[in-house]
Amino acid sequence: MRLTNIIIKQNITPREVVELSISHKHYLTNVLRKKEDDIIIISSPSGYFSAKIIKTNEHEIAILILEKKAKQTNSHLNIHLFQSICQQKKMDLIVQKTTELGINIITPISTSRSKIDITENKYNQKIERLKVISENACQQSQRNIVPIINSLTDITKIKTKTNELNIMLSPNADKTL
């Protein structure tokens, strides 16, 4: 049976009792129908842990951290995606699927051919939504680390290191894969 993966932002240790957020409480009790004594997996900056639900009621949920796991669910590849901005639903889907595939960093870029005419400050408000989508995709795909989603950048300001493999996909390119 596949265990449920929850990502939290705080450091934890074995035999510690942790209170989860209201959104985690809703997800575990209402969506997944988890009850007291069920085992789940917790991913945090301090590692990957098994945990047991010890208390759940209308307003809160508490877990007991059992033991640290050695499982690493992230790719050893360091992939940075520069994605031209697009309509919100398409951008949401791109962030979700690339997170599930193992992307480490996502940078939305504006280009001269972008159909979305939006200022940098206004688009950065949407970045928070993309971060939530990315976190949910990590939980779904059993990843430990949520990818970094950078703020909107102009394509002319992108600088890459010379010793890295850089690939830009374009429908009008001279060379093909």
C-alpha positions as CSV (number, residue, x, y, z in Angstrom):
1,M,0.0,0.0,0.0
2,R,1.3,3.4,-0.9
3,L,1.8,5.8,2.0
4,T,0.5,9.4,2.0
5,N,3.3,12.0,1.6
6,I,2.9,15.3,3.4
7,I,5.4,18.2,3.0
8,I,6.0,20.6,5.9
9,K,8.4,23.5,6.2
10,Q,9.7,23.0,9.8
11,N,12.6,20.8,11.0
12,I,11.5,17.7,12.9
13,T,13.1,14.9,14.9
14,P,11.9,11.4,15.8
15,R,9.5,11.1,18.8
16,E,8.4,14.7,18.4
17,V,4.7,15.6,18.3
18,V,3.8,18.0,15.5
19,E,0.6,19.9,14.8
20,L,-0.2,20.1,11.1
21,S,-1.8,23.1,9.3
22,I,-5.5,23.3,8.6
23,S,-5.0,22.6,4.9
24,H,-3.1,19.4,5.8
25,K,-5.9,18.5,8.3
26,H,-8.5,18.9,5.6
27,Y,-6.5,16.9,3.1
28,L,-5.8,14.0,5.5
29,T,-9.2,13.7,7.2
30,N,-11.7,14.9,4.5
31,V,-10.0,14.0,1.2
32,L,-8.0,10.8,2.2
33,R,-10.2,9.8,5.1
34,K,-7.2,9.2,7.4
35,K,-8.0,8.4,11.0
36,E,-6.0,8.2,14.3
37,D,-3.3,5.5,14.3
38,D,-2.9,5.7,10.5
39,I,0.7,5.9,9.2
40,I,1.8,8.7,6.8
41,I,5.1,10.0,5.5
42,I,6.4,13.5,6.4
43,S,8.9,15.3,4.2
44,S,10.7,18.2,5.9
45,P,14.0,20.1,5.5
46,S,15.4,17.8,8.1
47,G,14.6,14.6,6.1
48,Y,12.0,12.0,5.3
49,F,10.1,10.5,8.3
50,S,7.3,8.0,9.0
51,A,4.6,9.4,11.3
52,K,1.5,8.2,13.1
53,I,-1.7,10.3,13.4
54,I,-2.3,10.6,17.1
55,K,-5.0,13.2,17.4
56,T,-7.7,14.5,15.0
57,N,-10.7,16.6,15.7
58,E,-12.7,19.4,14.0
59,H,-10.0,22.0,14.4
60,E,-6.6,20.3,14.5
61,I,-4.5,17.2,13.7
62,A,-1.4,16.1,15.5
63,I,1.1,13.5,14.5
64,L,3.9,11.6,16.2
65,I,7.1,11.4,14.3
66,L,8.3,7.7,14.4
67,E,11.5,7.3,12.6
68,K,13.7,8.8,9.9
69,K,13.7,7.1,6.5
70,A,16.7,6.9,4.2
71,K,14.5,7.1,1.1
72,Q,15.5,9.7,-1.4
73,T,12.8,10.5,-4.0
74,N,14.5,13.4,-5.8
75,S,16.4,13.1,-9.1
76,H,20.2,13.5,-9.0
77,L,19.9,15.7,-12.1
78,N,19.7,19.5,-11.6
79,I,17.2,20.8,-14.1
80,H,16.3,24.4,-14.4
81,L,13.2,25.2,-16.6
82,F,12.8,28.6,-18.2
83,Q,9.1,28.7,-19.2
84,S,7.6,31.4,-21.3
85,I,4.5,32.7,-19.6
86,C,1.2,31.5,-20.9
87,Q,-2.5,31.4,-19.9
88,Q,-3.0,30.6,-16.2
89,K,-4.5,27.1,-16.7
90,K,-1.7,26.1,-19.0
91,M,0.9,27.5,-16.7
92,D,-0.6,25.6,-13.8
93,L,-0.5,22.4,-15.7
94,I,3.1,23.0,-16.8
95,V,4.2,23.6,-13.2
96,Q,2.3,20.5,-12.0
97,K,3.7,18.1,-14.6
98,T,7.3,19.4,-14.6
99,T,7.3,19.1,-10.8
100,E,6.1,15.5,-11.0
101,L,8.9,14.8,-13.5
102,G,11.6,16.2,-11.2
103,I,12.4,19.8,-12.1
104,N,14.4,21.6,-9.5
105,I,13.9,25.3,-10.5
106,I,11.2,26.9,-12.6
107,T,11.6,30.5,-13.9
108,P,8.7,32.1,-15.8
109,I,10.0,34.4,-18.5
110,S,8.5,37.1,-20.6
111,T,9.4,37.2,-24.3
112,S,8.5,39.3,-27.3
113,R,6.2,36.6,-28.5
114,S,4.4,36.0,-25.2
115,K,0.6,36.3,-25.6
116,I,0.2,37.4,-22.1
117,D,0.8,41.1,-21.6
118,I,1.5,41.5,-17.9
119,T,3.7,43.5,-15.7
120,E,6.4,41.8,-13.6
121,N,4.8,42.9,-10.3
122,K,1.4,41.7,-11.2
123,Y,2.6,38.3,-12.4
124,N,4.7,37.8,-9.2
125,Q,1.3,37.7,-7.3
126,K,0.5,34.6,-9.3
127,I,3.8,33.0,-8.2
128,E,2.3,32.1,-4.8
129,R,-0.4,30.1,-6.6
130,L,2.2,28.2,-8.6
131,K,4.1,27.4,-5.4
132,V,1.0,25.8,-3.9
133,I,0.5,23.8,-7.1
134,S,4.1,22.7,-7.0
135,E,3.9,21.6,-3.4
136,N,0.7,19.6,-4.1
137,A,2.4,17.9,-7.1
138,C,5.4,17.0,-4.8
139,Q,3.0,15.3,-2.4
140,Q,1.3,13.5,-5.2
141,S,4.6,12.2,-6.8
142,Q,6.3,11.4,-3.4
143,R,9.0,14.0,-3.9
144,N,10.9,15.3,-0.8
145,I,11.8,18.8,-2.0
146,V,9.5,21.4,-3.6
147,P,11.1,23.1,-6.6
148,I,12.0,26.7,-6.4
149,I,9.7,29.0,-8.5
150,N,11.5,32.2,-9.3
151,S,9.9,35.6,-10.1
152,L,9.1,36.7,-13.7
153,T,12.2,37.4,-15.7
154,D,12.8,39.0,-19.1
155,I,14.4,36.6,-21.5
156,T,17.2,39.0,-22.3
157,K,18.3,39.0,-18.6
158,I,18.9,35.2,-18.5
159,K,22.5,34.3,-17.9
160,T,23.7,30.7,-18.0
161,K,27.0,29.2,-16.9
162,T,29.3,28.2,-19.7
163,N,30.0,24.7,-18.4
164,E,26.4,23.6,-18.3
165,L,24.3,22.0,-21.1
166,N,21.8,24.6,-22.2
167,I,19.0,23.6,-24.6
168,M,16.3,26.0,-25.9
169,L,13.4,24.5,-27.7
170,S,11.8,26.5,-30.5
171,P,9.4,25.5,-33.2
172,N,11.4,27.8,-35.6
173,A,14.9,26.4,-34.8
174,D,17.3,25.3,-37.6
175,K,18.4,22.2,-35.7
176,T,16.2,19.4,-34.4
177,L,16.6,16.8,-31.7
